[in-house]
Amino acid sequence: MRTTCPGTPPVPPQLFPTGPDLSAGRVAPLGFLGSVPDTAVVARISQALTTALAVDPQQFAQRDPMFQPGTPSTVAAAWGALLWCAGSPVALTEHPLIESFIPFLTTPADRLHWMMPPDFATLAGYYIHRLGAGDGGGAAHIARVMYEVAAGLQADPRFRPGADALAAITAASLRTVNQDLATVRYGPNAVLQEWRRRCPAEYATPMVRDTAPGEYLRLALYDLQEIVAGLTGPRPAAPGGRPFYTTPSPRE
């Protein structure tokens, strides 16, 4: 049996486009949707929160109205890392990863369902702020907290590739704190650019939120449609027996 049309030679493999951006997976990960995460994942996030609290609150003082007074910026960094890795932080029911942070938040627990992830500059800003104060040890501690959150979430595919990206960035930053202390003299944006460069290409999808937010939203909506369909099952047929029209994904 023929597998190709007469006169149609096979396409050489080297002509097919390749690259990490073509195998990055979903733009909108499941995050907090679906079943409860494994107890090992919950335990690792709890350990990261313990690391975040093992500081002098005065050294990591902040005035973010999102958090209760006296909450150190290390806890804010852990919360930001969790939401950033979630990508689309929507929780339809109570979630153990969110519940760990409720005592530190000013938003009531019953309203923690539709949340906004921080932009990458805000996330890196917790680290950069300590660098700007000349506190290399404090910057390293914040990077450690965010690394522990990201590394803990890597075990749950619903938080990838965000967790992969942040784990790689913060792991590299832990090795370059002294270099970043010198770089911050050129301004916060200089360190922010270094953080962006430390993201491996194969995990760069979450960075599109900042570099091309409109395109990211468009692709995320396609993914969100597929996620909802997977959670709720096939849509009923429209009157007359025809299925409802669904816009094809740009990946198809």
C-alpha positions, 0 to 999 in steps of 0.5 A, a space after each residue: 500500500 502506498 503511503 505517499 502520493 505519486 511524485 511526492 517525495 518525503 520532506 527532509 527532516 532538516 526542513 521541519 521547524 524545530 525549537 523549544 517554542 514549538 514544544 512548550 506545551 500549554 500556555 495556560 497550565 491547570 495550576 490549582 484546577 483538578 484534584 488535590 496535589 500530592 501530600 509531598 508537594 503540599 509538604 514542600 510548599 509548607 517547608 518553603 513557607 517555614 523558610 520564608 518565616 525564619 527571618 527577622 521581619 524588620 529586615 524584610 519589612 514591607 507595606 503591601 496592603 495585600 498582606 497582614 501587617 508584619 508579614 515579611 517580604 519573604 512570605 510575599 515572595 513565596 506567595 508570588 512564586 506560587 501564583 506565578 507558577 500557577 500561570 492562571 491562578 483560578 481555584 474553584 474549591 478550597 486548595 491546600 496550597 492556598 490555605 497555607 498562606 491565608 493567615 498572612 493575606 488580607 483577602 478573606 479565604 472565601 474570595 481567594 478563587 480568581 487571583 492575578 499572578 504577579 508580573 515577572 518584574 514584581 516577582 524579581 523585585 523582592 530579590 532586587 530590593 534586598 540587593 539595592 539595600 546592600 543586603 546580599 544575604 537577604 537577597 539570597 534568602 528570598 531567592 532560596 524561598 522562591 527556589 523552594 516553592 518552584 522546585 516543590 511545584 515541579 513534581 506537579 505537571 499542572 504548575 509547569 513550565 512556570 515552576 521549571 522556569 522559576 526554579 532555573 532562574 532562582 538556582 542560577 541567582 543563588 550562585 550569582 548574588 555577589 555578581 548581582 550586587 555589583 549589577 544593581 548599581 546600574 539600576 533595578 532593570 539591569 538585574 531584571 534583565 539578568 533574571 530574564 536571561 537566566 530562563 532556559 529557552 525551553 521554559 520561556 513560555 511564562 515569560 511571554 506574559 510580560 513580553 507579549 501580553 496580548 498574544 499570551 492572552 489569546 493563546 491562553 484562552 484557547 488552552 483554557 477552553 480545552 482545560 474546561 472541556 476536559 473538566 466538564 466533558 463534551 459540549 451538548 449539540 446545538 439545536 438541529 443536531 449540529 455541534 456548537 462552533 468551536 474556534 480551532 486552536 492556532 496549534 492545530 
